[in-house]
Amino acid sequence: MASTLYIGNLPYSATGDQLKDLFSQAGNVVSASVISDKFSGRSKGFGFVDMSTAEEAQAAIEKFNGYSMEGRAIKVNEARPREERPRGSFGGGNKFGGSRGGYGRNDQ
């Protein structure tokens, strides 16, 4: 069963291929990706590597946690499941909780 690793503090120039090449020194890499901003395309400085076994994942953590990549000490640990966050509402209302429109008071 594959184990997913979180890789943090990556140099912004890092690529998924570089991660795959590096982590293959610790075992079989199923996949590797660097997360990038969907608008600018720039790396967010972290990524994920899927190792084929838990033993290989543990070996990768021991070997590469603190490893210097382009002068940055990368952080490697077991990825946690993504937490569900409530989605923000983009419709109706203003930042004070009321709705737009009308004058709100009747001064007569």
NUSE-106084 format. One line per field, with one value per residue (C-alpha): x, y, z; residue in three letters. Coordinates in steps of 0.001 Angstrom, whole numbers, plus 524288, in hexadecimal, padded with zeros to 5 digits. Layout:
px = X / ...
py = Y / ...
pz = Z / ...
resn = ALA / ...
***
This chain:
px = 80000 / 80570 / 80920 / 8085E / 812C2 / 81172 / 81D90 / 81E7D / 827D2 / 82AF3 / 83245 / 828A0 / 82FE6 / 82DDE / 82668 / 81F3F / 829BA / 83450 / 82CB4 / 82AC6 / 83942 / 83D4B / 833AD / 83649 / 842F5 / 83A8E / 831B3 / 82773 / 820AD / 812C7 / 810BF / 81659 / 810AD / 8136C / 80770 / 8063A / 7FD42 / 7F208 / 7F257 / 800D9 / 80608 / 810DE / 814B5 / 80EFB / 81B5A / 815D9 / 81255 / 80EF2 / 815F7 / 80F3D / 8184B / 81425 / 81545 / 814C6 / 822A1 / 827C9 / 82071 / 826AE / 83423 / 831AD / 82DC3 / 83A25 / 842C9 / 83D22 / 8371E / 8405B / 846EF / 84C5F / 8462A / 84B4F / 84F12 / 841E9 / 8403D / 83456 / 82A86 / 825B7 / 81AF8 / 80F42 / 8042B / 7F7BD / 7EA61 / 7E55B / 7DBF9 / 7CEDC / 7CCF4 / 7C018 / 7BF7F / 7BDA0 / 7B11A / 7B24D / 7A407 / 79B8F / 79E25 / 7A923 / 7B46A / 7AB9B / 7A1E4 / 796CE / 791FB / 793EF / 7897D / 77F6D / 78204 / 78029 / 77962 / 76D0D / 76F4A / 761C8
py = 80000 / 80D3E / 8172F / 825B2 / 82F07 / 83DA8 / 84505 / 852F0 / 85E75 / 85B30 / 864EA / 86BB6 / 86655 / 8580D / 84F1E / 8424A / 83B98 / 84060 / 83B09 / 82E0E / 82CE9 / 83088 / 827CE / 81C22 / 81AD7 / 81624 / 80CEC / 80BFB / 81900 / 81757 / 825E6 / 8331D / 840A8 / 84E9E / 856BF / 8637C / 86F3A / 86D8B / 87BC7 / 87EF8 / 87135 / 873DD / 86923 / 86A39 / 8642D / 856D3 / 84A24 / 83BDE / 82F24 / 821E3 / 816BF / 808CC / 803AB / 80909 / 80405 / 80BB5 / 817B6 / 8168A / 814F6 / 82145 / 828EF / 824CA / 82776 / 83464 / 83BA9 / 8474A / 84468 / 8509F / 8531A / 85F5F / 864B9 / 861DB / 8576C / 84FEB / 84A42 / 83C7F / 835CB / 82D1B / 83469 / 835EC / 834AE / 84168 / 847F1 / 84BF4 / 85A82 / 86179 / 86892 / 8772C / 87CDE / 88652 / 889B0 / 893F7 / 89BCD / 8A4E9 / 8A3AA / 8A7CD / 89CE9 / 8A4E6 / 8A4F0 / 8AFBF / 8B8BC / 8C1B2 / 8CC54 / 8C3E4 / 8CE96 / 8D625 / 8E3D9 / 8E9DA
pz = 80000 / 7FC1B / 80672 / 803A9 / 808A7 / 80A62 / 805D8 / 80B10 / 80A07 / 7FBE2 / 7F37D / 7EA84 / 7DEC1 / 7E2D9 / 7D98C / 7DB06 / 7D2DB / 7DC29 / 7E7C0 / 7E0E7 / 7DDCB / 7EBA0 / 7F2DE / 7EA0F / 7F1CD / 7FD36 / 7F585 / 7EAEE / 7E864 / 7E368 / 7E0DC / 7E485 / 7E2F8 / 7E6E6 / 7EA17 / 7E2AE / 7E376 / 7D9EC / 7D5B7 / 7D4B5 / 7D266 / 7DC4F / 7E5CD / 7F369 / 7F932 / 7FC8F / 7F613 / 7F7CC / 7F4DC / 7F4A8 / 7F861 / 7F53B / 80345 / 81112 / 8134E / 807AC / 80C57 / 819D4 / 8138B / 80B6E / 81799 / 81EAC / 812E3 / 80DFF / 81986 / 81AF7 / 80DE2 / 80766 / 7FA26 / 7F38F / 800DE / 8075F / 811CC / 80D22 / 816A3 / 8142F / 81BC9 / 819E1 / 81355 / 81B26 / 814DB / 80F7D / 818DE / 81383 / 81515 / 8134F / 8066B / 806DE / 801B8 / 7F676 / 7F548 / 7FBD3 / 807E3 / 80B39 / 814B5 / 81FED / 81D85 / 817BB / 809F2 / 8001C / 7FB1E / 800ED / 80AC2 / 816C0 / 81ECC / 81D20 / 8228A / 82303
resn = MET / ALA / SER / THR / LEU / TYR / ILE / GLY / ASN / LEU / PRO / TYR / SER / ALA / THR / GLY / ASP / GLN / LEU / LYS / ASP / LEU / PHE / SER / GLN / ALA / GLY / ASN / VAL / VAL / SER / ALA / SER / VAL / ILE / SER / ASP / LYS / PHE / SER / GLY / ARG / SER / LYS / GLY / PHE / GLY / PHE / VAL / ASP / MET / SER / THR / ALA / GLU / GLU / ALA / GLN / ALA / ALA / ILE / GLU / LYS / PHE / ASN / GLY / TYR / SER / MET / GLU / GLY / ARG / ALA / ILE / LYS / VAL / ASN / GLU / ALA / ARG / PRO / ARG / GLU / GLU / ARG / PRO / ARG / GLY / SER / PHE / GLY / GLY / GLY / ASN / LYS / PHE / GLY / GLY / SER / ARG / GLY / GLY / TYR / GLY / ARG / ASN / ASP / GLN
***
